[in-house]
Structures are given as structure tokens and as C-alpha cells.
């Protein structure tokens, strides 16, 4: 009997409705009203990873919770109806509000304000019996998730990132979860904090002892990584791109790295591809709907990458990687001004 096809990417986590304000002349101060030049809205949180993965044509399954409100219905329609994400493992919670985040984009970064409460269902409740999948993209935190061990035991490759520790204690116990992971992709501040090191290179050496593939993103300074399964080391520079909104860029990087890994690419190509996708995403509003997908990568290569000698040399591998049909232009966030 033929086995049922496995999803390429399995995801679970908290979903948000994002409202992103751009064009701030300066950060707001108490008692002051600031008018912005741009605004965008759309699904965020775990949706950033789901949309970014789906736009590479990956079979993407998302287990999350939607509130029974306008924001939940809107996000569900975009994810399932527009982006083709499988939501069969997701739930709609009665009398629970979808979390809403206001993102204030300023000076290549952003500040976030969120309204919401604890999720109505935990990740372990949503994925009590996780389906076999080729990969899973997860956010690890202080509390371990039981479903991760089940997924890893079933052969799912776990790609994990981690968030900012608001206590700034950076407990090293969190890193114990890396024993379940195939890859770990923190940013440089997180990596140095959790490893108690003073440079991204030193943090990478420490993380490489804990997981087969360690990747550290360094924002506008690029990324560095080591792959113990192949013996590869790589470091790449980021593209010089003016950022409109950095919300979700790290998620786009992670999903792109997974897509390239499933394609069996060399480590340096995986890093360059993920860095490029993240760079292209910051030119649009909101993380989820800013993901470039194959269409955005193809457009960049045709109009920019292949015409610049330096970029053509560094990204020439794209000529053989981009599908013959990169698909339709992606839907970006509803924005003002139009």
C-alpha cells in the first residue's frame, strides 16, 4: 500500500493579525501624536513562516488557533484561500480574540505592541499526534514542547529559531532542546546571549557542538553557518537594500533556508538564497505577505542580479535553481497609500 504523502513543512505557533505603520520620522514619545506615511496589514506570527514556505511551492501544513472574530476569519481566508496553506490541524476558538500586533517600523528595525491573551490551545494539544513531515519549522522557548520529540522520532527534520528573552537572563537550559533539532537559526544577539559568548563566530562554534546545522543571522552584516553533516562552513554578506519594514524578515530567512535544504543545495547557496529572500521581503509591508517566493526571486535575478557583475558571480547559481515557471506574482499586504 502506498504511503500517504508527507507535508514538506509542518508548522505550529501563535498567529497574529499585524498592523504595520511605516514612514515614521522618529520614534514616538509619550503624549505625542505622529502621522505616518504608510500602513499595511495582514497575518503575522507563525503565518510569516507558513506563507514564505508555501510561496516556494512547498506542501505546508499549519496548526494554529484562530479567534472567532474578524481578524481570525481574515487571516484564515488569506492563508488557506489565497496562499494554499493546509489548515486541517488548526482550530477556531470560541470567545477568544485573535492577537493583534501594531508594528512601528523605524530605522531598519521595528517596535511591537500586541493585544491578546494566552492561546486557547497549546502546541501540544494541536499536535498531540503530529503527522509525519519532511521538516518542521519551530520557535523554541523556555517551555519544551512534547510534540517535537514525537516529530523528530518519526524522522522529521526540525529547524528551530528562538525569540528575544525579555528577562535578558539567557538561560542556557533552553539549548537542551537542540538535541531534537537538525538546524538552529538564531540571530546574533540571541546566539551570543544564550551561549555566553562575545562574537557571532564564537557563538557559532558553541552551537555547532549542539546541533548538526548551526546558522546565525547578523542583520545587515549577513549570516554565517556550519553544517556538520557535510563539513561545510560558510559566511555571506547581506545585500544593501533599503528597508521599509523588517517585520518577519527572520522568518522569511528560515523558510527559505528550509526550501534550499530540501533542494539539497550547498551551504553557501542556502545562506545566500535565504539572505536574498529576507532582503527582498523588507521592501514590502508585513512579514507574511512580504515573502518574495519564487516569483520575487526570479524578478530580482532577471532585473538586477544577472545584470550586475558582482551579484551575477555571487548569485549565479540561481540560474539553475529558479523553476522554469516561478508562478504568479504574490499578493502583498493591503497598504495605504496605494
N, C-alpha and C positions, 0 to 999 in steps of 0.2 A: 504494500500500500504506500502511495506517495505521501511524504510528509507535507504538512501544511507549510506554506511559505512563511519565513520569519521576517518580521519587520527589520528594516535596515537600522532604524534608530528608535529606541524606546525612551520616553521622557516622562518625568513626573515632577511636580513642584507647584508653587503658588503662581497663579495668574493674576495680572493686574490690568486695569484699564489705565493707559498712560495719556496724560495731557502734557505736552511739551511746549514750553514757551522759549522762543529763540529771539535773538537780536537785542538782548539786554545790553544797555550801555555800560552798566556797572551792577554789582550785586545789590539787592535791596537792603535797606536798613529799617529798623523799627520806626513806625509812624510815617513811612514814606510810600507813596504810590509811584510805580514805574510802569510806563507804557512800553510794550514790546512790539517789534516789527513782524513777528511771525509766530504761528501756533500750529501744532499738529496733534493728532490724536489717533489712538489705535491700541490693540492689545499689546501687553508688555509682560515682564517677568519671564516665566517659563515659555511663553509664546515666542519670545525672541529666538530661542533655540529651535523651536518647532518650525517656524516659518523659514528660518535660514536653512535648515536641513531639507525641508520639503522643496525649496526652490532649486535644489540640485537634483531633483528627481528621485530623492531617497524616500522609500516607503517609511513614513514617520507616524508613530503611534504616541499619543499624548494622554496621560492620566492626570487630570487636574479637576478642580472644583470651580463651577460657575455659580454665581449668585443668581437668584430668581428675580433679576432686575434688568433694566435696560442695558447696563454695561455688560452683564453676563451674556445676554442674548446677542448683543452686537459682536462681542468677541467670538462667540461660538459660530456665528454666521461667517465671519471672516476666516476663521481657522478651518472650518470644515467646508463651507460652501465656496469660498474663494481660493484658499490655499491647498485644499485637498488633504488636510491632516486628519488622520483617523482618531476620532474621539470616543470610540466604543467603550473605553475604560474610564471615561470621565463621568462626572456626576453633576447634576444641578441641585443645589442645596436650598431647601425652602426656608424663607425668612432669614436668609444670610446675604449680606451685601458683598458684591464683588469689590475687592480692594481697588482704590483709585489713587494713582500717584501723579502728582504735579512735579514735573522736572523743569528746573530753571537752568537752561544751558548758557554758560558764560565762560569765555576764555579757555576753550578746548576742554572743559570739564562741565560737570553739572551738579546741582544740589537737588535733593529729592525730599518731597513732603508727601506722606502717604496717609490716607484714611482707610481704616479697615480693622478687622478683628481676626482672631485665630481661625485657621481654616476649619471648615465644618467636617472634613475627613482628612486623616493623616495620610502620608505617603504609603505607609504600611497597610492601611485599610484599602487604599485604592489599588495597590499591587500586592495583595496578600499572596496571590499565586501568579507571579509575573510570567508573561508569555515569553518563550524563547525568542531572543532577538540577536542580531549580529552585534550591535553596540547599544550602549545606554549612555546618555549624557546626563550628568547629575551634579547638583550643588550639594556638597557635603557641609556639615555643620557640627556643632557641639554634640548633638544627639545622633548616635548611629542609627541607620535605618536597616531593619531586618531584611527587607526585600532585596537589598544589594547583595547580601551573601547568597541568597537563592538564585539571583540572576547570574552572578559570577560562577556559581557551581554548575549552572546549565550551559556554560560556555559563552555567555555574553561578555564582550569586552567593555569594561567600564571606563569611561572618560569623565574625570571629575574636575570641577573647579571649586572654589571656596570664596566666601564673601569676607568683607571687612569685619573685623572683630571690634564692636563698639566699645568693649571694655579695654581694648588695647593690651590685654594680658597675653594674647597669642599662645594659648595653651598648646603645647606640643602633643598632647593626647589626641587631638584631632587627627594628627598624621597617622595614627594607628590604623585608620580606615583605609589607608593607601595600600594595605596588603591585599585588598579586594580589587584594586584598580589596575587597569592596563596603562593608563596615562593620567597625569595630573597637570593641570594648566592654570596655575595661579598667576596674578600679576606680580611685579617685582616687590611692591610694598608688602603684600601678603606673604610671598615666599620668604623674604628676609625676616619678617616678623615671626612666622611660625618655626623657622629653622634657627633663629637666634644668630643670624649671620649679618655681615655688613656690606655685602655686594651681591648682585644677581648671580655672578659666576660661582661664588661660594655657596649660595643657596641651591643652585642647580646641582652642584656636587653632592650636597646632602640629600636632596630629593631623589637623585639617581640611585641612592642606596635603598630607597623605599619602594620604588615603582619602576616597571620596565621602561616607560617613556615619561620623561620629565620635560615640561615646557614652561618657560617663564616669559610672559609678555611685559614689555617695558614701554608701552605707550608710543610716543613719537620717537623713541630710541630703538624700536624694532622688537625682536624676540630672539631667544636662544633656547636650545634644546639638546637633549641627548636621548638616543634610542638604544637601550641595552640589547634589544633583540637583534639589531643589525650592526651594532658597534659604531653607529654614526653620531657625529657631533655637528651642530650647525648653528650659525648666528646670522641673522639677516637684518638689514636696515628697514625702517618703515618708509613708506612713500611720503613725500612732502605734500600734504593735502590740507587745505583749509577746512576746518571742522565747523559744521553748522550745529550738530547735535551728537555728542558722544554716547548717548544712551544706548546700551545694548551692544556696543562695538566688541566687547569681550566675548559676548555670546555668539556673535557672527564669526569671530575668530575660531571659537571652539567647534562650531558646527562645520565650518569649512575645513578645519584640520581633520575632523572625523571623515568627511567626504573624501578628502585626499588619501587618508589612511585606507579606507575601503577600496580605493583605486590602486593601492599598492605602490604609491609614489615614494621616491627617495625623501629623506627627512628635510633636506634643504628646500625641495619643491613644496613639500607640505607647509613649511613655515612661510615661504614667500606667498603662496596661494592664500593662506589664512590671513596674513598681514595685509595683502592687497584687498581681500574682501572686506576686512574690518575697516580699512581706509576708505573704501568706496561707500561704506554704509554711513559714515559720519557726515556725508554730504546731503543727507536727507533727514527728515523729522522721524523720530521714534525708532526704537531698536528693531522691533519685529518687521515692520513694513519697509524698513530701510535696507534690508538684506538684498544684495545685488543678484544672487542666483547666477545661473549660467549666462542668462541674457546680459546682465550687467558686466560680468567678466568679459564676455565676448565683445561688447561695445567698447569697453576700455582698451582691449587689445587692438581692435581694429582702428580706433581713432587716436590712440595715444601710445600704448606700449610698443606696437610694431613700428612706429614712425620715429621713435627716439632711440638712437644707437645704444645708449647705456641701458635703458629699460628693455630694449629688444634682446640684449645679451643676457640680462638677469632673468627675464621672464619668457625667453624664447620657448621654453618647454610647453607653454600654453597652446602653442600652435598645434601640438599633438594631443593635448588634453581636452580642449573645448569640444563638446559634441558638435557634430555636423548640423544638428538642429538644436540651438540653445534655448528654444522655447519662446513664448511670448514675453513682451515687456511686462515686468512685475507691476502690481498695483502698489503705489506708495500711499503714505498716510494722507488723509484729508487735511488740508492745510489752509491757513489764511496768511498772507494774501494768496490768491490762487495764481 
